[in-house]
Amino acid sequence: MNIWIAIGLTAVGCYAVKLIGLLIPAGALERPLVRRLAALLPVALLAALTAQQTFADGRVLVLDARAAGLAAAAVALLLRAPFLLVVAAAVVVTAGVRAMTGQG
């Protein structure tokens, strides 16, 4: 029963956050600082999620095949490769490093 209470509270919280976003006056959203923060915040969140998923295993920092895949993706991005090629480079390099090192 506790899980359903948690799910209900989460749903209400998500709805409240959406509602609060709709109640912000348009004038406040047009400020240059707010527009700049709104443009940069998703990039920062995605970078943090990527770093956490790449370099963390529970509460321990790790450096394994995922880091090599991320590095390959970064190189592909620097070369302005298409998105699918970036993903493919990361997958191939990660799989190759895992195959060479015997990681599962």
N, C-alpha and C positions, 0 to 999 in steps of 0.2 A: 504493500500500500504506500510506503514511503516513496517509492520510485514514481508513482503517479502524482504525488504531491510535488515532487521535484520537477516533473515534466510540466505540470500545470503552472507552477511558479515561473519556470523558464519561459513558457509561452506568454504569460502575462508580462514578464519583464521585457521580452522582445517586442511585444506590441507597444508597451509604454515607450521604449526607446524610439520606435518608429513614429509614434504620435508626437513625442517631444521634437523630433526633427521637423515634422510638418508644422509645428506651432512657432518655430523660429521666424521672426519677421524677415521678409525678403531683403530689407535694407541692411540687416546685419550680415547676410550671406554675400552681399556684393562688395564688402570691404576687401581691399587688396590682401591684407594679412590672412583673412579667413579663406579667401580663394586660393592663396598659395599653400596654406596648411592643408586644405581639402585636396589639393593636387598631389602633395607630397606624402600625406599620411598613408594611402594605400601602398605606395612603394616601400615605405619604411616597414609596414606590417608584413608585407610579403617577404622582404629581406630578412626580417627577424624570424619568420616561420621557416624559411629556407635554411637559415643558419642553425636553428634549433633542430630541425629534422636531419641535417647533414652531420653536425658535430656533436650531437648528444645521444646518449644511450641511457635512458633513465636519468640518473643524477650524475653521470660520469661523462666527461668529455672524451670523444674518440676521434681518431683520424684513420679512416678506412677507405674502402673503394668509393664510397659516396663522395668523399672530398675530391677524388680524382675526376669523377663524373661532373661534379660542380665546376671544377677548373676547366674541363673540356667545354662545358656549356658557356662559361665566361669567355673563353677564347673564341668560340663560335659567335657569341654576341658581339665581341669586339670586331670581328670580321664582317659584321652585319649580315649574318646568315639568316635565312628564313626560320620562323619559329619551329617548324617541324624538324628542320635540320639541327637546330640547337638541341631539341629534345632527343633526337636520334643520336647525336654525338654523346650526350650525357649517358644515355642508356648503353651504348656500345662500349664506351670507356669503362663505365662501372662494371658491366658484365665481364669485360676483358680482364680488368684488375682482379675481380673476384675469382675468375677462372685461373689466373696465374698464381694467385696467392692461396687458393684453396679455401677462401671464405665461402660460407654457405650462401 
